[in-house]
């Protein structure tokens, strides 16, 4: 995930995205938030199962 964000930041820094060409930015943002939501549920599940 971090690697994809770094590539996206590099492309944005080089000016590869315009007002009409920002779909990759939205897709990476959705992916990042999906991973975030997965960890919100996965971490407590693993933490609680590990303490039994």
C-alpha distance matrix in Angstrom:
0.0 3.8 5.4 5.3 6.4 8.8 10.1 10.7 12.4 14.4 15.5 16.5 18.4 20.2 21.3 19.9 19.6 22.8 23.9 24.2 21.0 18.2 16.9 13.6 13.0 14.0 12.0 8.6 10.2 11.3 8.2 6.9 10.4 10.7 8.3 10.4 13.5 13.0 12.8 15.8 17.8 16.6 17.1 20.7 21.5 20.8 22.5 25.5 26.0 25.8 28.7 31.2
3.8 0.0 3.8 5.4 5.0 6.2 8.7 9.8 10.4 12.3 14.2 15.1 16.2 18.4 19.9 19.1 19.1 22.4 23.9 24.7 21.5 18.7 18.1 14.8 13.6 15.3 14.1 10.3 11.5 13.6 11.1 8.9 12.4 13.6 11.1 12.2 15.8 15.7 14.7 17.5 19.9 18.8 18.6 22.1 23.5 22.5 23.7 27.0 27.7 27.1 29.8 32.6
5.4 3.8 0.0 3.8 5.4 5.0 6.2 8.5 9.8 10.6 12.4 14.1 15.2 16.7 18.5 17.4 18.1 21.6 23.6 24.0 20.6 18.3 17.8 14.1 13.7 15.9 14.4 10.9 13.1 15.2 12.6 11.4 15.1 15.9 13.7 15.4 18.8 18.4 17.8 20.8 23.0 21.6 21.7 25.4 26.4 25.2 26.7 30.0 30.4 29.7 32.6 35.4
5.3 5.4 3.8 0.0 3.8 5.4 5.1 6.1 8.6 9.9 10.6 12.2 14.1 15.4 16.6 15.0 15.2 18.7 20.5 20.6 17.2 14.8 14.0 10.3 10.3 12.4 10.8 7.5 10.2 12.3 9.9 9.5 13.2 14.0 12.7 14.7 17.7 17.6 17.8 20.5 22.6 21.7 22.3 25.8 26.7 26.1 27.7 30.8 31.2 31.0 34.0 36.5
6.4 5.0 5.4 3.8 0.0 3.8 5.5 5.0 6.0 8.5 9.8 10.3 12.0 14.2 15.2 14.3 14.1 17.4 18.9 19.8 16.7 13.9 13.8 10.5 9.0 11.4 10.9 7.2 8.8 11.7 10.2 8.7 12.2 14.0 12.8 13.8 17.1 17.8 17.6 19.8 22.4 21.9 22.2 25.4 26.8 26.4 27.6 30.7 31.6 31.4 34.0 36.7
8.8 6.2 5.0 5.4 3.8 0.0 3.8 5.4 5.0 6.1 8.6 9.8 10.4 12.3 14.3 13.9 14.5 18.0 20.2 21.2 18.0 15.7 16.2 12.8 11.6 14.6 14.2 10.8 12.4 15.5 13.9 12.4 15.8 17.6 16.1 17.0 20.5 21.0 20.4 22.8 25.5 24.7 24.6 28.0 29.4 28.6 29.7 33.0 33.8 33.3 35.9 38.8
10.1 8.7 6.2 5.1 5.5 3.8 0.0 3.8 5.4 5.1 6.2 8.6 9.8 10.6 12.5 11.3 12.5 16.2 18.7 19.3 15.8 14.1 14.4 10.8 10.7 14.0 13.3 10.4 13.0 15.7 14.2 13.7 17.2 18.6 17.5 19.0 22.2 22.5 22.5 25.0 27.4 26.6 26.9 30.4 31.5 30.8 32.2 35.4 36.0 35.6 38.4 41.1
10.7 9.8 8.5 6.1 5.0 5.4 3.8 0.0 3.8 5.4 5.1 6.1 8.5 9.9 10.6 9.4 9.6 13.1 15.3 16.0 12.7 10.5 11.2 7.9 7.1 10.6 10.6 8.1 10.2 13.3 12.6 12.2 15.3 17.1 16.7 18.0 20.9 21.8 22.1 24.2 26.7 26.4 26.9 30.1 31.4 31.1 32.5 35.4 36.3 36.2 38.9 41.5
12.4 10.4 9.8 8.6 6.0 5.0 5.4 3.8 0.0 3.8 5.5 5.0 6.0 8.6 9.8 10.0 10.3 13.6 15.7 17.3 14.4 12.2 13.8 11.0 9.2 12.7 13.5 10.8 11.8 15.4 15.0 13.7 16.6 19.0 18.4 18.9 22.2 23.3 23.1 24.9 27.8 27.7 27.7 30.8 32.5 32.1 33.1 36.2 37.3 37.0 39.4 42.3
14.4 12.3 10.6 9.9 8.5 6.1 5.1 5.4 3.8 0.0 3.8 5.4 5.0 6.3 8.8 9.0 10.7 14.1 17.0 18.3 15.3 13.9 15.6 12.7 11.8 15.5 15.9 13.5 15.2 18.5 17.8 16.9 20.0 22.1 21.3 22.2 25.4 26.3 26.0 28.2 30.9 30.4 30.5 33.7 35.3 34.6 35.7 38.9 39.8 39.4 41.9 44.8
15.5 14.2 12.4 10.6 9.8 8.6 6.2 5.1 5.5 3.8 0.0 3.8 5.4 5.1 6.4 5.4 7.4 11.0 14.1 15.0 11.8 11.1 12.8 10.2 10.0 13.8 14.3 12.7 14.7 17.7 17.4 17.2 20.2 22.1 21.8 23.0 25.9 26.9 27.2 29.2 31.8 31.5 31.9 35.2 36.5 36.1 37.4 40.5 41.3 41.1 43.8 46.5
16.5 15.1 14.1 12.2 10.3 9.8 8.6 6.1 5.0 5.4 3.8 0.0 3.8 5.3 5.0 5.6 5.9 9.0 11.7 13.4 10.8 9.6 12.1 10.3 8.9 12.6 14.1 12.6 13.7 17.0 17.5 16.9 19.4 21.7 21.8 22.5 25.3 26.8 27.0 28.6 31.4 31.6 31.9 34.9 36.5 36.4 37.5 40.4 41.5 41.5 43.9 46.7
18.4 16.2 15.2 14.1 12.0 10.4 9.8 8.5 6.0 5.0 5.4 3.8 0.0 3.8 5.4 7.6 8.9 11.5 14.4 16.5 14.2 13.2 15.9 14.0 12.5 16.2 17.7 15.8 16.7 20.2 20.5 19.4 22.0 24.5 24.3 24.7 27.8 29.2 29.0 30.6 33.6 33.6 33.5 36.6 38.4 38.1 38.9 42.0 43.2 42.9 45.2 48.2
20.2 18.4 16.7 15.4 14.2 12.3 10.6 9.9 8.6 6.3 5.1 5.3 3.8 0.0 3.8 5.7 8.5 11.0 14.5 16.0 13.6 13.6 16.3 14.5 13.9 17.6 18.8 17.3 18.8 22.1 22.2 21.7 24.5 26.6 26.5 27.3 30.3 31.5 31.6 33.4 36.2 36.0 36.2 39.4 40.9 40.5 41.6 44.7 45.7 45.4 47.9 50.8
21.3 19.9 18.5 16.6 15.2 14.3 12.5 10.6 9.8 8.8 6.4 5.0 5.4 3.8 0.0 3.8 5.5 7.4 10.9 12.6 10.7 11.1 14.2 13.2 12.6 16.0 17.7 16.9 18.1 21.2 21.9 21.7 24.0 26.3 26.7 27.4 30.1 31.6 32.0 33.5 36.3 36.5 36.9 39.9 41.4 41.4 42.5 45.4 46.5 46.5 49.0 51.7
19.9 19.1 17.4 15.0 14.3 13.9 11.3 9.4 10.0 9.0 5.4 5.6 7.6 5.7 3.8 0.0 3.8 6.7 10.4 10.9 8.2 9.1 11.6 10.5 10.9 14.2 15.3 15.0 16.7 19.4 19.9 20.3 22.8 24.6 25.1 26.3 28.8 30.1 30.8 32.6 35.0 35.1 35.9 38.9 40.2 40.2 41.6 44.4 45.3 45.4 48.1 50.7
19.6 19.1 18.1 15.2 14.1 14.5 12.5 9.6 10.3 10.7 7.4 5.9 8.9 8.5 5.5 3.8 0.0 3.8 6.9 7.8 5.4 5.7 8.9 8.7 8.5 11.4 13.2 13.4 14.5 17.1 18.2 18.7 20.7 22.7 23.7 24.6 26.9 28.4 29.4 30.8 33.3 33.8 34.6 37.4 38.7 39.1 40.5 43.1 44.1 44.5 47.0 49.5
22.8 22.4 21.6 18.7 17.4 18.0 16.2 13.1 13.6 14.1 11.0 9.0 11.5 11.0 7.4 6.7 3.8 0.0 3.8 5.4 5.0 6.4 9.9 11.0 10.7 12.8 15.1 15.9 16.5 18.8 20.5 21.1 22.6 24.7 26.1 26.8 28.7 30.6 31.8 32.8 35.3 36.1 37.1 39.7 41.0 41.6 42.9 45.4 46.6 47.2 49.6 52.0
23.9 23.9 23.6 20.5 18.9 20.2 18.7 15.3 15.7 17.0 14.1 11.7 14.4 14.5 10.9 10.4 6.9 3.8 0.0 3.8 5.7 6.4 9.7 11.9 11.1 12.1 15.0 16.3 16.2 18.2 20.5 21.2 22.1 24.2 26.1 26.6 28.1 30.3 31.6 32.3 34.7 35.9 37.0 39.3 40.7 41.6 42.9 45.1 46.4 47.3 49.5 51.9
24.2 24.7 24.0 20.6 19.8 21.2 19.3 16.0 17.3 18.3 15.0 13.4 16.5 16.0 12.6 10.9 7.8 5.4 3.8 0.0 3.8 6.1 8.3 11.0 11.4 12.0 14.2 16.2 16.7 18.0 20.2 21.5 22.5 24.1 26.2 27.1 28.4 30.3 32.0 32.9 34.9 36.0 37.5 39.8 40.9 41.8 43.4 45.5 46.6 47.6 50.0 52.2
21.0 21.5 20.6 17.2 16.7 18.0 15.8 12.7 14.4 15.3 11.8 10.8 14.2 13.6 10.7 8.2 5.4 5.0 5.7 3.8 0.0 3.8 5.9 7.8 8.8 10.1 11.8 13.4 14.5 16.1 17.7 19.1 20.6 22.0 23.7 25.0 26.5 28.1 29.7 31.0 33.0 33.8 35.2 37.8 38.7 39.4 41.1 43.4 44.3 45.1 47.7 49.9
18.2 18.7 18.3 14.8 13.9 15.7 14.1 10.5 12.2 13.9 11.1 9.6 13.2 13.6 11.1 9.1 5.7 6.4 6.4 6.1 3.8 0.0 3.8 5.5 5.4 6.7 8.9 10.3 10.9 12.7 14.6 15.7 17.0 18.7 20.4 21.4 23.0 24.8 26.3 27.4 29.6 30.4 31.7 34.2 35.3 36.1 37.7 39.9 41.0 41.8 44.3 46.5
16.9 18.1 17.8 14.0 13.8 16.2 14.4 11.2 13.8 15.6 12.8 12.1 15.9 16.3 14.2 11.6 8.9 9.9 9.7 8.3 5.9 3.8 0.0 3.8 5.4 5.1 6.1 8.6 9.8 10.5 12.2 14.1 15.4 16.4 18.4 19.8 21.1 22.5 24.5 25.7 27.5 28.3 29.9 32.5 33.2 34.1 35.9 38.0 38.8 39.8 42.5 44.5
13.6 14.8 14.1 10.3 10.5 12.8 10.8 7.9 11.0 12.7 10.2 10.3 14.0 14.5 13.2 10.5 8.7 11.0 11.9 11.0 7.8 5.5 3.8 0.0 3.8 5.5 5.0 6.1 8.4 9.8 10.4 12.1 14.2 15.2 16.5 18.2 19.9 21.0 22.6 24.3 26.2 26.5 28.0 30.8 31.6 32.0 33.9 36.3 36.9 37.7 40.4 42.6
13.0 13.6 13.7 10.3 9.0 11.6 10.7 7.1 9.2 11.8 10.0 8.9 12.5 13.9 12.6 10.9 8.5 10.7 11.1 11.4 8.8 5.4 5.4 3.8 0.0 3.8 5.5 5.3 6.1 8.7 10.0 10.5 12.4 14.2 15.5 16.5 18.4 20.1 21.3 22.6 24.9 25.5 26.6 29.3 30.5 31.0 32.5 34.9 36.0 36.6 39.1 41.5
14.0 15.3 15.9 12.4 11.4 14.6 14.0 10.6 12.7 15.5 13.8 12.6 16.2 17.6 16.0 14.2 11.4 12.8 12.1 12.0 10.1 6.7 5.1 5.5 3.8 0.0 3.8 5.5 5.0 6.1 8.6 9.8 10.6 12.2 14.3 15.2 16.4 18.3 20.0 20.9 23.0 24.0 25.5 27.8 28.9 29.9 31.4 33.5 34.6 35.6 38.0 40.2
12.0 14.1 14.4 10.8 10.9 14.2 13.3 10.6 13.5 15.9 14.3 14.1 17.7 18.8 17.7 15.3 13.2 15.1 15.0 14.2 11.8 8.9 6.1 5.0 5.5 3.8 0.0 3.8 5.4 5.1 6.2 8.6 10.0 10.5 12.4 14.2 15.4 16.5 18.5 20.0 21.6 22.2 24.0 26.6 27.2 28.0 30.0 32.0 32.8 33.8 36.5 38.4
8.6 10.3 10.9 7.5 7.2 10.8 10.4 8.1 10.8 13.5 12.7 12.6 15.8 17.3 16.9 15.0 13.4 15.9 16.3 16.2 13.4 10.3 8.6 6.1 5.3 5.5 3.8 0.0 3.8 5.4 5.0 6.0 8.6 9.7 10.5 12.2 14.2 15.2 16.6 18.4 20.4 20.6 21.9 24.8 25.7 26.1 27.9 30.3 31.1 31.7 34.4 36.6
10.2 11.5 13.1 10.2 8.8 12.4 13.0 10.2 11.8 15.2 14.7 13.7 16.7 18.8 18.1 16.7 14.5 16.5 16.2 16.7 14.5 10.9 9.8 8.4 6.1 5.0 5.4 3.8 0.0 3.8 5.4 5.1 6.2 8.6 10.0 10.5 12.4 14.3 15.5 16.5 18.9 19.7 20.8 23.3 24.6 25.4 26.8 29.0 30.2 31.1 33.4 35.7
11.3 13.6 15.2 12.3 11.7 15.5 15.7 13.3 15.4 18.5 17.7 17.0 20.2 22.1 21.2 19.4 17.1 18.8 18.2 18.0 16.1 12.7 10.5 9.8 8.7 6.1 5.1 5.4 3.8 0.0 3.8 5.5 5.2 6.1 8.7 9.8 10.5 12.3 14.3 15.3 17.0 18.1 19.8 22.1 22.9 24.0 25.8 27.7 28.7 29.9 32.3 34.3
8.2 11.1 12.6 9.9 10.2 13.9 14.2 12.6 15.0 17.8 17.4 17.5 20.5 22.2 21.9 19.9 18.2 20.5 20.5 20.2 17.7 14.6 12.2 10.4 10.0 8.6 6.2 5.0 5.4 3.8 0.0 3.8 5.5 5.0 6.3 8.6 9.9 10.6 12.5 14.3 15.8 16.1 17.9 20.6 21.2 21.8 23.8 26.0 26.6 27.6 30.3 32.3
6.9 8.9 11.4 9.5 8.7 12.4 13.7 12.2 13.7 16.9 17.2 16.9 19.4 21.7 21.7 20.3 18.7 21.1 21.2 21.5 19.1 15.7 14.1 12.1 10.5 9.8 8.6 6.0 5.1 5.5 3.8 0.0 3.8 5.4 5.2 6.2 8.8 9.9 10.7 12.4 14.7 15.1 16.1 18.9 20.0 20.5 22.0 24.4 25.5 26.1 28.6 30.9
10.4 12.4 15.1 13.2 12.2 15.8 17.2 15.3 16.6 20.0 20.2 19.4 22.0 24.5 24.0 22.8 20.7 22.6 22.1 22.5 20.6 17.0 15.4 14.2 12.4 10.6 10.0 8.6 6.2 5.2 5.5 3.8 0.0 3.8 5.4 4.8 6.2 8.6 9.8 10.4 12.7 14.0 15.2 17.3 18.6 19.8 21.1 23.1 24.4 25.5 27.7 29.8
10.7 13.6 15.9 14.0 14.0 17.6 18.6 17.1 19.0 22.1 22.1 21.7 24.5 26.6 26.3 24.6 22.7 24.7 24.2 24.1 22.0 18.7 16.4 15.2 14.2 12.2 10.5 9.7 8.6 6.1 5.0 5.4 3.8 0.0 3.8 5.3 5.2 6.2 8.7 9.9 11.1 12.1 14.1 16.3 16.8 18.1 20.0 21.7 22.6 24.0 26.4 28.2
8.3 11.1 13.7 12.7 12.8 16.1 17.5 16.7 18.4 21.3 21.8 21.8 24.3 26.5 26.7 25.1 23.7 26.1 26.1 26.2 23.7 20.4 18.4 16.5 15.5 14.3 12.4 10.5 10.0 8.7 6.3 5.2 5.4 3.8 0.0 3.8 5.5 5.1 6.3 8.7 10.2 10.1 11.7 14.5 15.2 15.7 17.6 19.8 20.6 21.5 24.1 26.2
10.4 12.2 15.4 14.7 13.8 17.0 19.0 18.0 18.9 22.2 23.0 22.5 24.7 27.3 27.4 26.3 24.6 26.8 26.6 27.1 25.0 21.4 19.8 18.2 16.5 15.2 14.2 12.2 10.5 9.8 8.6 6.2 4.8 5.3 3.8 0.0 3.8 5.4 5.2 6.3 9.0 9.8 10.5 12.9 14.4 15.2 16.4 18.6 20.0 20.9 23.0 25.3
13.5 15.8 18.8 17.7 17.1 20.5 22.2 20.9 22.2 25.4 25.9 25.3 27.8 30.3 30.1 28.8 26.9 28.7 28.1 28.4 26.5 23.0 21.1 19.9 18.4 16.4 15.4 14.2 12.4 10.5 9.9 8.8 6.2 5.2 5.5 3.8 0.0 3.8 5.4 5.0 6.6 8.6 10.2 11.7 12.8 14.5 15.9 17.4 18.8 20.3 22.3 24.2
13.0 15.7 18.4 17.6 17.8 21.0 22.5 21.8 23.3 26.3 26.9 26.8 29.2 31.5 31.6 30.1 28.4 30.6 30.3 30.3 28.1 24.8 22.5 21.0 20.1 18.3 16.5 15.2 14.3 12.3 10.6 9.9 8.6 6.2 5.1 5.4 3.8 0.0 3.8 5.5 5.5 5.9 8.4 10.5 10.7 12.0 14.0 15.7 16.4 17.9 20.4 22.0
12.8 14.7 17.8 17.8 17.6 20.4 22.5 22.1 23.1 26.0 27.2 27.0 29.0 31.6 32.0 30.8 29.4 31.8 31.6 32.0 29.7 26.3 24.5 22.6 21.3 20.0 18.5 16.6 15.5 14.3 12.5 10.7 9.8 8.7 6.3 5.2 5.4 3.8 0.0 3.8 5.3 4.8 5.5 8.3 9.4 10.0 11.5 13.7 14.9 15.7 18.0 20.3
15.8 17.5 20.8 20.5 19.8 22.8 25.0 24.2 24.9 28.2 29.2 28.6 30.6 33.4 33.5 32.6 30.8 32.8 32.3 32.9 31.0 27.4 25.7 24.3 22.6 20.9 20.0 18.4 16.5 15.3 14.3 12.4 10.4 9.9 8.7 6.3 5.0 5.5 3.8 0.0 3.8 5.8 6.0 7.1 9.0 10.7 11.4 12.9 14.8 16.1 17.8 19.9
17.8 19.9 23.0 22.6 22.4 25.5 27.4 26.7 27.8 30.9 31.8 31.4 33.6 36.2 36.3 35.0 33.3 35.3 34.7 34.9 33.0 29.6 27.5 26.2 24.9 23.0 21.6 20.4 18.9 17.0 15.8 14.7 12.7 11.1 10.2 9.0 6.6 5.5 5.3 3.8 0.0 3.8 5.8 5.9 6.3 8.9 10.3 11.0 12.4 14.4 16.2 17.8
16.6 18.8 21.6 21.7 21.9 24.7 26.6 26.4 27.7 30.4 31.5 31.6 33.6 36.0 36.5 35.1 33.8 36.1 35.9 36.0 33.8 30.4 28.3 26.5 25.5 24.0 22.2 20.6 19.7 18.1 16.1 15.1 14.0 12.1 10.1 9.8 8.6 5.9 4.8 5.8 3.8 0.0 3.8 5.7 5.1 6.1 8.5 10.0 10.6 12.0 14.5 16.2
17.1 18.6 21.7 22.3 22.2 24.6 26.9 26.9 27.7 30.5 31.9 31.9 33.5 36.2 36.9 35.9 34.6 37.1 37.0 37.5 35.2 31.7 29.9 28.0 26.6 25.5 24.0 21.9 20.8 19.8 17.9 16.1 15.2 14.1 11.7 10.5 10.2 8.4 5.5 6.0 5.8 3.8 0.0 3.8 5.4 5.3 6.0 8.5 9.9 10.5 12.6 15.0
20.7 22.1 25.4 25.8 25.4 28.0 30.4 30.1 30.8 33.7 35.2 34.9 36.6 39.4 39.9 38.9 37.4 39.7 39.3 39.8 37.8 34.2 32.5 30.8 29.3 27.8 26.6 24.8 23.3 22.1 20.6 18.9 17.3 16.3 14.5 12.9 11.7 10.5 8.3 7.1 5.9 5.7 3.8 0.0 3.8 5.5 4.9 5.9 8.4 9.7 10.8 12.9
21.5 23.5 26.4 26.7 26.8 29.4 31.5 31.4 32.5 35.3 36.5 36.5 38.4 40.9 41.4 40.2 38.7 41.0 40.7 40.9 38.7 35.3 33.2 31.6 30.5 28.9 27.2 25.7 24.6 22.9 21.2 20.0 18.6 16.8 15.2 14.4 12.8 10.7 9.4 9.0 6.3 5.1 5.4 3.8 0.0 3.8 5.5 5.3 6.1 8.5 10.3 11.5
20.8 22.5 25.2 26.1 26.4 28.6 30.8 31.1 32.1 34.6 36.1 36.4 38.1 40.5 41.4 40.2 39.1 41.6 41.6 41.8 39.4 36.1 34.1 32.0 31.0 29.9 28.0 26.1 25.4 24.0 21.8 20.5 19.8 18.1 15.7 15.2 14.5 12.0 10.0 10.7 8.9 6.1 5.3 5.5 3.8 0.0 3.8 5.6 5.2 5.9 8.8 10.6
22.5 23.7 26.7 27.7 27.6 29.7 32.2 32.5 33.1 35.7 37.4 37.5 38.9 41.6 42.5 41.6 40.5 42.9 42.9 43.4 41.1 37.7 35.9 33.9 32.5 31.4 30.0 27.9 26.8 25.8 23.8 22.0 21.1 20.0 17.6 16.4 15.9 14.0 11.5 11.4 10.3 8.5 6.0 4.9 5.5 3.8 0.0 3.8 5.6 5.2 6.6 9.4
25.5 27.0 30.0 30.8 30.7 33.0 35.4 35.4 36.2 38.9 40.5 40.4 42.0 44.7 45.4 44.4 43.1 45.4 45.1 45.5 43.4 39.9 38.0 36.3 34.9 33.5 32.0 30.3 29.0 27.7 26.0 24.4 23.1 21.7 19.8 18.6 17.4 15.7 13.7 12.9 11.0 10.0 8.5 5.9 5.3 5.6 3.8 0.0 3.8 5.4 5.5 7.1
26.0 27.7 30.4 31.2 31.6 33.8 36.0 36.3 37.3 39.8 41.3 41.5 43.2 45.7 46.5 45.3 44.1 46.6 46.4 46.6 44.3 41.0 38.8 36.9 36.0 34.6 32.8 31.1 30.2 28.7 26.6 25.5 24.4 22.6 20.6 20.0 18.8 16.4 14.9 14.8 12.4 10.6 9.9 8.4 6.1 5.2 5.6 3.8 0.0 3.8 5.6 5.8
25.8 27.1 29.7 31.0 31.4 33.3 35.6 36.2 37.0 39.4 41.1 41.5 42.9 45.4 46.5 45.4 44.5 47.2 47.3 47.6 45.1 41.8 39.8 37.7 36.6 35.6 33.8 31.7 31.1 29.9 27.6 26.1 25.5 24.0 21.5 20.9 20.3 17.9 15.7 16.1 14.4 12.0 10.5 9.7 8.5 5.9 5.2 5.4 3.8 0.0 3.8 5.8
28.7 29.8 32.6 34.0 34.0 35.9 38.4 38.9 39.4 41.9 43.8 43.9 45.2 47.9 49.0 48.1 47.0 49.6 49.5 50.0 47.7 44.3 42.5 40.4 39.1 38.0 36.5 34.4 33.4 32.3 30.3 28.6 27.7 26.4 24.1 23.0 22.3 20.4 18.0 17.8 16.2 14.5 12.6 10.8 10.3 8.8 6.6 5.5 5.6 3.8 0.0 3.8
31.2 32.6 35.4 36.5 36.7 38.8 41.1 41.5 42.3 44.8 46.5 46.7 48.2 50.8 51.7 50.7 49.5 52.0 51.9 52.2 49.9 46.5 44.5 42.6 41.5 40.2 38.4 36.6 35.7 34.3 32.3 30.9 29.8 28.2 26.2 25.3 24.2 22.0 20.3 19.9 17.8 16.2 15.0 12.9 11.5 10.6 9.4 7.1 5.8 5.8 3.8 0.0
